Amino acid sequence: MPDQAPLFDERGTDSGEGMAHGEAPRESRKAGGNDPAGHRARLRKRLIEGGDEALADHEVIELLLMQAVPRRDMKPLARSLLQRFGSLAGVLQAAPRTLAAHPGMGEASAVALRIATVAATRLARQKVREAPVIGSWQALIDYLTIDMAHLTLERVRVLYLNAKNMLILDDLVGEGSIDEAAIHPREVIRRALDLGATALIIVHNHPSGSPEPSRADIDVTNRIAEAGRLLGVTVHDHVVIGREGHVSLRAKGLI
């Protein structure tokens, strides 16, 4: 049987930069002989005993990277990621290829960060599916923010709801600026009828960061709402998501 390839290349970026097996990282030896294993153990203990706010953002990234790179001081890399991407959310929602290409990173490190985002998104999505959307609005906003706030492309989604306002389908209907080239009112309502949906919520993101709706956002929403009224499908809202927050067109009186 051929030898199994090592999980991490001892000479590569995701390894201990070519250290001998079991040898302390060069950074730690220079820092007064600090014990890297002890540092990691202390971080883990603080997380377990101190709760969600026990760790700073760079320490959260450190712990995630430690799962991929067992014998390297990850603090400088964690801080450089925060500096580049601006926030913990920005790091975790960066494209995997972009993360892998960052100096000091690699595929295994990028996967260690990406899996945290995948888990958080699925948890938030499950919460949305378990209760009527209108009655658990914050859960919906949390899910959409995790999933869309840091996207670099604009995406348009329609959430189709049944008579109890439970989510039937979260449908990606287009990419690009929201106009009738990306979202067709009659097709949105036809899809609702095919699914047996009685209501829907339109969602899209603004890569610029600001969630303020444009004139096109408002016009398309009202065309869909008018088409829905004729066929018994209610447009509950249009939510715009950005890094700076979210805006509900319903709350602003624009529907």
C-alpha positions in Angstrom: 0.0 0.0 0.0 1.5 3.4 -0.9 2.4 5.8 1.8 -0.4 8.2 2.8 0.4 11.8 2.0 0.7 14.1 5.1 -2.3 16.3 5.8 0.0 19.4 5.8 3.3 19.8 3.9 6.0 20.3 6.6 7.7 22.7 4.3 4.6 24.6 3.1 2.8 27.7 4.2 0.2 25.7 6.1 2.8 23.9 8.1 5.4 25.0 10.7 7.5 26.7 8.0 9.9 23.7 7.7 10.3 23.0 11.5 11.5 19.7 12.7 8.7 17.6 14.2 7.9 18.7 17.7 10.1 21.7 17.6 8.7 25.0 18.9 8.0 27.7 16.3 10.8 30.1 15.7 8.5 33.1 16.5 7.8 31.6 20.0 11.5 30.8 20.7 12.3 34.4 20.0 9.5 35.7 22.3 11.2 34.7 25.5 10.6 31.0 25.3 6.8 31.2 25.5 5.1 27.8 25.3 2.9 27.8 22.1 1.0 24.7 23.3 0.3 26.6 26.6 -0.9 29.7 24.7 -3.3 27.6 22.6 -4.6 25.8 25.7 -5.3 29.1 27.4 -7.3 30.3 24.4 -9.3 27.2 24.3 -10.0 27.4 28.1 -11.1 31.0 27.8 -13.5 30.2 25.0 -15.0 27.3 26.8 -15.3 29.0 30.2 -15.8 32.6 29.2 -18.5 32.4 26.5 -18.9 34.2 23.2 -17.2 37.4 24.2 -14.2 35.9 25.9 -11.9 36.1 22.9 -10.9 39.1 20.8 -11.6 38.9 17.0 -7.9 38.1 16.2 -8.0 35.3 18.8 -11.1 33.7 17.2 -9.2 33.7 13.9 -6.1 32.3 15.7 -8.1 29.4 17.1 -9.6 28.5 13.7 -6.2 28.6 12.0 -4.7 26.4 14.8 -7.0 23.6 13.6 -5.2 23.6 10.2 -1.6 24.5 11.3 -0.6 22.6 14.5 2.8 24.1 15.2 3.0 27.7 14.3 2.3 31.0 16.0 -0.8 32.2 14.2 -1.3 35.6 15.9 0.6 37.7 13.3 -1.3 36.0 10.5 -4.6 36.5 12.3 -3.8 40.2 12.7 -2.8 40.6 9.1 -6.1 39.1 7.9 -8.1 41.5 10.1 -6.1 44.4 8.8 -6.7 43.4 5.2 -10.4 42.5 5.4 -11.4 45.0 8.0 -13.3 42.8 10.5 -13.9 39.2 11.6 -16.9 39.0 9.3 -14.9 40.3 6.4 -12.2 37.6 7.0 -14.7 34.8 7.4 -16.7 35.8 4.3 -13.8 36.4 2.0 -13.6 34.1 -1.0 -11.6 30.9 -0.2 -9.2 31.5 -3.1 -8.6 35.0 -1.9 -7.9 33.7 1.6 -5.6 31.0 0.3 -3.5 33.5 -1.7 -3.0 35.8 1.3 0.7 35.8 2.5 1.2 33.1 5.1 -2.0 31.3 4.2 -2.7 28.3 2.1 -5.5 26.0 1.2 -5.8 24.2 4.5 -5.9 27.5 6.4 -8.5 28.9 4.1 -10.7 25.8 4.6 -10.3 26.2 8.4 -11.8 29.7 8.2 -14.4 28.9 5.5 -15.9 26.0 7.5 -16.8 28.4 10.3 -18.8 30.5 7.8 -20.5 27.5 6.4 -21.5 26.3 9.8 -22.8 29.7 10.9 -24.8 30.1 7.7 -26.5 26.7 8.0 -27.3 27.3 11.7 -28.9 30.7 10.9 -30.8 29.2 7.9 -32.2 26.4 10.1 -33.5 29.0 12.6 -35.3 30.8 9.7 -36.9 27.5 8.5 -38.1 26.5 12.0 -40.5 29.4 12.6 -42.8 31.8 10.6 -40.5 34.3 9.0 -42.7 37.4 9.8 -42.7 36.4 13.5 -38.9 35.8 13.7 -37.7 38.8 11.7 -34.3 39.1 13.5 -33.5 35.5 12.7 -34.0 36.3 9.1 -31.9 39.4 9.2 -29.1 37.5 10.9 -29.2 34.8 8.3 -29.2 37.3 5.4 -26.4 39.4 6.9 -24.1 36.3 7.4 -24.8 35.1 3.9 -24.8 38.3 1.9 -23.4 41.4 3.6 -19.8 40.9 2.4 -20.5 39.6 -1.1 -18.5 41.4 -3.8 -21.3 40.7 -6.4 -24.9 41.9 -6.2 -27.3 39.0 -5.9 -31.1 39.0 -5.9 -33.1 36.4 -4.0 -36.8 35.7 -3.5 -38.0 34.0 -0.3 -41.3 32.3 -1.0 -43.7 31.8 1.9 -46.8 29.7 2.5 -50.0 30.8 4.2 -48.4 30.4 7.6 -45.4 32.5 6.5 -43.1 29.5 6.7 -40.3 29.5 4.2 -41.0 27.3 1.2 -38.0 28.2 -1.0 -35.0 30.6 -0.8 -34.5 31.2 -4.5 -31.4 32.9 -6.1 -33.0 34.6 -9.1 -30.2 36.7 -10.5 -26.8 38.4 -10.2 -26.1 42.0 -11.1 -27.9 45.3 -10.4 -31.6 44.9 -9.6 -33.6 45.8 -12.6 -35.9 43.8 -15.0 -32.8 42.3 -16.6 -32.0 40.5 -13.3 -35.6 40.0 -11.9 -38.7 39.7 -14.0 -41.9 40.5 -12.0 -44.2 38.1 -14.0 -41.7 35.3 -13.6 -41.4 35.9 -9.8 -45.2 35.7 -9.4 -45.5 32.7 -11.7 -42.9 30.9 -9.6 -44.9 31.7 -6.5 -48.1 30.2 -8.0 -46.2 27.1 -9.1 -44.9 26.7 -5.5 -48.3 27.4 -3.9 -46.8 30.4 -2.1 -49.1 33.1 -0.9 -46.4 35.7 0.0 -42.8 36.5 -0.8 -39.9 38.7 0.4 -37.3 40.1 -2.1 -33.8 40.3 -0.9 -30.6 41.7 -2.4 -27.2 43.0 -1.3 -25.3 46.2 -2.0 -21.5 45.4 -2.4 -20.8 49.1 -1.8 -21.7 48.5 1.8 -24.6 51.0 2.1 -28.0 49.4 2.2 -29.9 52.5 1.1 -32.3 51.4 -1.7 -32.0 52.9 -5.2 -34.8 54.1 -7.4 -34.5 50.8 -9.4 -34.9 48.8 -6.2 -38.1 50.7 -5.4 -39.5 50.6 -8.9 -39.0 46.8 -9.4 -40.4 46.1 -6.0 -43.6 47.9 -6.7 -44.0 46.3 -10.1 -43.7 42.9 -8.5 -46.2 43.9 -5.7 -48.7 45.1 -8.3 -48.4 41.9 -10.3 -48.8 39.9 -7.0 -51.9 41.8 -6.0 -53.7 40.8 -9.1 -53.1 37.1 -8.4 -53.3 36.9 -4.6 -49.6 36.9 -3.8 -48.4 39.4 -1.2 -45.0 41.1 -1.3 -44.3 41.4 2.4 -41.0 43.3 2.0 -37.9 44.0 0.1 -34.8 43.9 2.3 -31.5 45.4 1.1 -28.4 44.1 2.9 -25.0 45.8 3.2 -22.0 45.8 5.4 -23.3 48.9 7.1 -26.7 47.2 8.0 -30.0 46.6 6.3 -33.0 48.5 5.1 -36.6 47.3 4.9 -38.5 49.0 2.1 -41.8 48.2 4.0 -40.5 49.9 7.1 -39.6 53.0 5.0 -43.1 53.2 3.5 -41.7 52.5 0.0 -44.0 49.5 -0.8 
